[in-house]
Amino acid sequence: MVTARRSTTIFESRVYAALREIPQGKVVTYAALAHHLNCRSAQAVGQALKRNPFAPEVPCHRVIRTDGSLGGYSGKSRGVRVERKRRILAGEGVFFDEAGRLCDSSRLWSWAD
């Protein structure tokens, strides 16, 4: 049985295309992603990520909060899904301290806008 995926909006498609540019081992903030897309709302980016039907090919796990903390994952802000995000990123060499903050700021991705 094939499960149909819902169609994405133009904005969501732009978000997902930008995410594909972020290399393994790097993360970007919701705000930086929004800025790259000429969008004023990091929250709008977060909502698009929450609806990402293409994970893990579209690596929404590589988006973190501006304060360097993990942020949410799969529509949840804590719990097993966020721990899964932490494990995926650790597998890519991106680590967070006990307080949940990014350990190495050189892991932050930036587009040359």
KAGI-V235459 format. One record per run of one state. SS is the DSSP state (A for helix, B for strand, O for the rest). FROM is the first residue (numbers start at 1). TO is the last residue. If there is no record, write none. Layout:
# KAGI-V235459
<<SS/FROM/TO> <SS/FROM/TO>>
This chain:
# KAGI-V235459
<<O/1/9> <A/10/19> <O/20/26> <B/27/29> <A/30/36> <O/37/41> <A/42/50> <O/51/59> <A/60/62> <B/63/64> <O/65/68> <B/69/69> <O/70/72> <B/73/73> <O/74/75> <B/76/76> <O/77/79> <A/80/91> <O/92/95> <B/96/96> <O/97/100> <B/101/102> <O/103/104> <A/105/107> <B/108/108> <O/109/113>>
